[in-house]
């Protein structure tokens, strides 16, 4: 399926990272805490003496040694945790996304009949290109549309060109809460690590943010053809998505095992839209004057 088993350095070389500041910030602090813990160990007696000197009424010799040891242990543990966090975010940003993209593509059992596919929140195109590679492998004349709320067209098309699938890829800017496509248009709709970011301006745990995420799922269902498959990989809010899909009467809803991404739990949810689908709550049919998406 596409280019599998590739070295992680190749993936980073092609796609880069959108948010490199976070792992670098964590890495700097991890180094600081690690150095501090080593200094606590090397100058342990001096640290104990300093505690006794600053607050002689509080720190006896035994208590000073306990506090110094405890502080050094916490500092060392903090360094280890920060190293893990930096590594997990670095891995999750690209390498894990590539791995999950391959799994998402595998969730669609028959790509030979796919003519139109949509990637909601395509970013730099890791999942978008994985879909395009599968279409190319099948010898399909189909195309996959990458939609993002910010204009990433140039960088996305550049990665598609590097992967050799530019003829299968189209990009456009748009709002996932009001997808600029007609009802029942796509054979497959996918989305990776995106839906949880919608509505974050209201706060992740608010009812308003949840409502915005549910609007996105409603739109995904709306543009998906009856009998076709949708696949969503996302963080934290997957139980909400399952409930929403059940409310919309989706069939064959499946949830993958837990995968740690960006230091939180994530799952892949796949579902099939019934061939005869009745409009569900909060799902609106739009009157589109549609002149093509390419």
N, C-alpha and C positions, 0 to 999 in steps of 0.2 A: 504494500500500500504506500505509494509515493516513495520517498527516500527515508527508509527506516534504519535504525541502528547507527545513525551518524554520530560522529564525535560532538560532544557538547560545545567545543570551541568553534566548530563550524556554525552551529545554531546561533551562538552569540555574535559571530562575525557577520552573519546575514542580517539578523534582526535587531541587534543592539538591545539597549534597555531604555524604557521610557522614564523610569524613576530610579536612577542610580544613586541619587542623593541619600535615600534612606539606608541602604546597606552600607554605604561609606560612613554615614553618621554613626551607625551602630558599630561598625568595625573600629572606628577611632576610639569610641568609648570602651570597647572591649579591650583594646590594647592598653588604654589608660588604666583600667581596673586590674588587668593582668600584671602590669608593671608595679602598680601599687601593692598588690598582694605579695609579689616577690620582695619588695622593699620591706614589707611587714615581717616577712620570714627572715631576711638577712639581718635586719636591725631590730629584732624582736625584743631583746633586752633593753635597748635604748628606748623603744616605744613604751615599754612597761615603766621604765624610770620616768619618762616624760609625763605619763598619766599621774604617777605618784607626786611628781613635782608640781603639776598644775593644780591638782585637787588632793592634797595630802589627807584631808579629813574624810574623803570618800574612798580613796583607793588604797587599800592595804596591798601588800606584796602579792598575795594570792589572788585577790580580786582584780588587780591591775593586769596580771598575767592572763586571767580568764577573759577580761574585756578585750585585751590586745589580740588574743587568739581567736575570739569570736569575730572581732572586726575583720581580721585578716581572712578568716574563712568565708565570711559573707562577701568580702571584696573579690576573692578568688572565684566563688560561685557566680557572682554577678558577671565577671569576665567571661566565664564559660557560657553562661546563658546568652550574653550579648553576641559572642562568636556564633553560637547556634542560630540565633535570630537573624544575624546578617547573612549567614550561609543559606538559611531556608528561604529568605526573601530573594536573594540572588538566584538561587536555583528555581524558585517558583516563578520568577519574572519571565523566564524564557525557556529553560530546559524542561521544566515540568509542564509548561503550557504546550510545548511541542509533543510531549508524551501523551498528555490528555487529549490533544487534537487528534492523534492517531486512534485513541480509544473512542472518541466521539464519532469519527468517520466509520469505525467498525460497527457502531450501533445501528447504522443504516445498512440493511442486509442486501439490498439490490440497488446498485448505482447505475445499472445499465439503462434504466428507464427515466433517470433524472435529467431533465432539460433545464430547469431553473432552480437555483438554490440561493439562499440568503444567509449571510453571516451578520448578525446584529451586534454592533460594537466591535468591529473588526480590528481596530488598532493598526498595528504594523503588518498584520496579515498572516500570523502563524496558522490559525485555523482556516482562514480563507484560502491560503495556499495548499493546505492539506486536502481541502475539498477539491480544489482545482487539480491537484495531482491525481486524485482518485478519478475524476472525470477524464483526465488525459489517459490514465491507465486503461479505462474502459473503452477508449476510443470514441467518447461521447462528443456530440456537437453542442452539449449544454454549456451553460455559463453560471458562474457564481457571482452574486452581487455582495460587495462589502459595504455596509453602512456604518458610519460613525458620526458622532455629534460634533466632532471637530474635524477640520479639513486635514486629513492625513493622506490624501490621494497620492501625492508624489512619492512619499516614502513607501506607501503600500504597493504601488505599482512597481517601484524599484525592486522590492523584495520578490514580487511575482516574476519580474524579468530575470532575476538571479536564479530563481527556481525553475525557470523555463516554462512557465504556465501563464504568461501575460495575455495570451489570446483567449484564455478561459475566465479572465477576471475583469470585473467592472466595479468601480467605486463611486459612491456618492455620499454627500453629507445629508444628515437628517436626524430627526428626533425619534427615538425608539418608542416614545409614548404615543406617537401619531405617525406610523410608518407610511411613507409616501408611495404605497403600492395598493393595487386593487385587491378585493376579496379573492380568496381561493386561487392565488397566483403561483405560489412556489411549491415545488415537489418536496423540498427539504428546507427546513429553517434550523440554523444552529446559532449558538451564542456561548462564548467562553469568558468567564470571569468579568462579566460586564453588568448584569442586571442589578447586582447589589449596589452598584455605584449610582443608580438612578434614584433621585429624590434625596440624596445625602445632604442637600442644602437644608432639609428639614430636620436633620438628625437621624442617624441610622435606626434608632429604636422607636421612633415616633409613628403614630398611626398614619400621618400624612405621607411619610416616606414609604411605608408599606403599601399604601394605596397607589403610589406612583409605580412601584415595582409590579403590582398586580395589573396595572394598565399595560405595562410592557408585555406581560404574558398574554393578556387578552389580545393585543395586537399581533403577537406571534401566531396565535391560534387563528385570528381573522385572515391573515394573508396565506396561511397554509392550506393547500388543497385537501379536500376530503379524501381520507384513506392514506394520507402522507404522514411522514415522520418528522417530529421536532426533537432536538437534542440540546440540552442546556447544562453547562458545567458552571457551578457558581459556589460562592462561599456563604456560610452561616445560615442563610434564609431558606434553604432548600425545603424544610417542612412546610413553609408558607406556599412555596411553588406547587408542591404536591397537592395541598388542599385546594389551591386555585384551579389546578388542572382537573381535579375531581369535580369541582363545582361547574366547570365548563364541559363536563361529560366526556373528557378525553379517555381513550382506551389504552390498554397495554402500558400503563404507567410503570416505569422501572427506575429504581434508584440504586446506584452503584455503592460499593463499599466506601468507607470514609478514606479520604486522602488529605493529609495535612498540606495546606498551601498558605503561604503568607502568615504562618503561625496559627491558623485557625482550621476548622474542619471544612472540607469541600466534598461535593458529590456530583456525579453526572446523573441527570434526570432525562430519560427518553420517554416519548409518548407517541401515540398515533391518533390523528384526528378522524373521527368517524366519517364514513362516506356520506351519510346524511346528517349534517350537523345543524342543530337548532341554535339560534343566537342565545348566548348565555347572559347572565347579569353583568352589567358594565361593559358589554361588548357591543360596539356600535357599528352598523353597516354604513359605509361612507359612499357618497356619490362621486366617483372619480371620473375625470376626463383624462384618460390615460393615453399618453402618446409614446410609450416605451420608456425603458429604464437605462438603455445603453447610451 
